[in-house]
Amino acid sequence: MMIGPFIKKDLLHFIRDRKELAILLLMPFVLISILGFSLKNVMGGDGGDLSVTMVIVDEGSHVTEAGHFQTVLHERGLSKEQVQAFTRVLPHVSLPDLLIDQILDNEQLSFIEHMWML
């Protein structure tokens, strides 16, 4: 087969160059040590308590933003009925509120404390 000469060539190369042989044999242990130290908290499950403080600041005015949104809808060529349908939904849709609801409803993100600054 063709694989025999390749193995022979590699073995002869390793015998001549001891530095490469040492690197080849020691590098897996070095990598396992580095990964062991860096991932010990993640893989062990004893990561301790993680607490994150989250602040959402809403600097816009919902009234002025709703007016601007209606203007954009008219410029896009939507009919009056479509603009009215969007306008009826606007008071119930707030991006900061949606963001807060999505984060607080996520069971995987139970470590987040929230502060209301709206």
Buried (B, 14 or more C-beta within 10 A) or exposed (E): EEEEEEEEEEEEEBEEEEEEBEEEEEEEEEEEEEEEEEEEEEEEEEEEEEEEEEEBEEEEEBEEEBEEBBEEBEEEEBEEEEBEEBBEEBEEEBEBEEEBEEEEEEEEEEEEEEEEEE
